[in-house]
Amino acid sequence: MSTQPRPPRPTPTEPTELPSPAEPQGPVDLMSPISPISPSDPAGSPDPTDLWATVDALWTWLDSRSAHRGREGLLLRVLKLSEEVGEVAQAVIGATGQNPRKGVSHTWEDVQAELCDVAITALVALRTLTPQAEAVFAEHLARVEERSVGRAVERSVERAGEDGAGVR
């Protein structure tokens, strides 16, 4: 056992507060069609703002370089998602300085990037599972919205009617 004093641990950059989410700029239609070809790229690469064209391009690129096909390839693509989620956890631990051996090793921007990697990996895995990934995702998102946001709006309207407020 060493008797030398340990060097002081750096304090986390944000010890008690998570970063504030960006303020919404109004409703965003994630399913709205955007031109898949970027005007600045006449070669025909997908415009990165066109989510599904980019997902499809990534899927095509990965599939053409995959050593595994069929069920094994699908399972490995889905397992990749767990790896990416682990990287989010690692970044959060690093951003908060929770590992005493490493201290503050990541930023909240690193966490954002890792969360983006999770989303991209999930969408590519969905595309691997079905060529109708966009429709499957849109239908699922609509169901999630209805059971959460949609119901919250319905309940607030019902409450306004129950107590007479807002009803004339």
N, C-alpha and C positions, 0 to 999 in steps of 0.2 A: 504494500500500500504506500503510495507516494504522500509525502508530507508537504509538497509544494502546493501553494494556493492555486486554484484554478483561475484562469483569466475571466474577467466579467463577461457574461453573456450579453450579446447585443439585444436590445429590446425590439420586439416586433414593430413593424412600421405602423400597424393599425391594431393595437392590442385588444380593444374592446368593441370596435365597430367594423362591420362589413361595409364595403363600398356601397354607396347609394346607386340604385339602378338608374339608368338614363331615363329622363322624363319622356313619356310617350309624346310623339308629335302628331297625334291623331290616329285614326284607324289605319292599319296596314293590311292590305290584302296580299297574303303570302302566295296565293294561288293565281294572281293576275299574270297573264302572259306578258313576257318581255321578249323582245327580239333575241333569239339565241345567238346571233352573230354580232360581235362588237364592231361598231363602225370604225374603231381605231385599229382593228385587226382584220384586214381583208383576207387573211389566210383561212378564216372560218373557225377559229377557236371559239368555244362557248364564252359568252359574256359572263363573267363571274357573278353578276347580279341576277342572272337567270338560274335560279337554284336547280331546277330539274335538268336543264341541259348540262350544267356542270356536274351534277351527280351522275348522269348518264355517261359523260365523258370520263369521269374518274372510274366508274365501273368498267367501261370498255378498256381503259388503260390497264387497270389492275387485272382484269380477266385475261388479257392478252399476255400477261407476264406471270400468271399464276402457275405454280408447279402442281397444284391440286385442283381437281375438277369435281363436278357432281356434288354428292352429299358431303364428302370430306371438305371440299373447297368452301361450301356454304357454312359448315360448322366452324371452320377456321376463321371465316370472315366475321361470323357472329362473335366468336371468342375474342377477336381483335377489339371489340367494343369494351370488354372487361379490362383489357390492357389500358385503353384510353381513359376509362373511368379511374383506374388506379393512378394515372398520371395527374388527373384533377386532384385527387386526394393528396398526392405528393406535393403539388403546387400549393394547395391550401395550407398544408402543414408547414411548408417552407415560407409562405407569406406571413404566417402567424408566429413563426419562430418556435414551433412546438417541439422540434428535435433539438435537444440540448447539445448534441454533438455538432450539428450543422448551423444552428442559429437561424437567422433570417436568410434564406437562400433563394427565395422566389419573390415575385411582385404580384400584385393583383392583376396586372396585365398578363402575366404568365397564366394565372388561373383562367382569365377570359379566353386566352388562346387554347388552353387545354379543353375548356368547355366547347369551344368551336370544333375542336378535333373530335370530341364525343358525338356532337350533332352530325358532322360530316360522315363519320364512320357508321353511325346508325342508319343514315339515309342510304349510304352505299350498301350496307348489309340488307336493307329493305329492298333495294333495287336488285340485289343478287337473288333474293327470294322470289321476287315477282317483277316482270317487265311493266306491270301497271302500278309501280311504286307511287307515282304522283297521285293517282286516283285513290289508292288504298290509304295514303297519308291524309289526303283531303277529307275523305269520308270519316276517318278516325278522329281527325281534328274537329270536325263538325260535331261528332258525338261528344267529345270531351268538352267542347265549348257549350253545348246544349245542357249537359249535366252539371256544369259549373257556372259559367258566366250567364248563360241563358236563364237558368233557374234563379240566380241571384236577382236578375232584372225582374223576373216574374214575381218573386217574393216581395220586392220593394214596391211594386205596383199594387200587389194585393194588400200590403200593410197600409199603403196610402189610402186605399179604398175602405179598409176596415175602420180606421179611426176618423174617417171623414175628411182628412187633410187632402187637399188637391182634388176633391170630388165636388162638383157643383151641380 
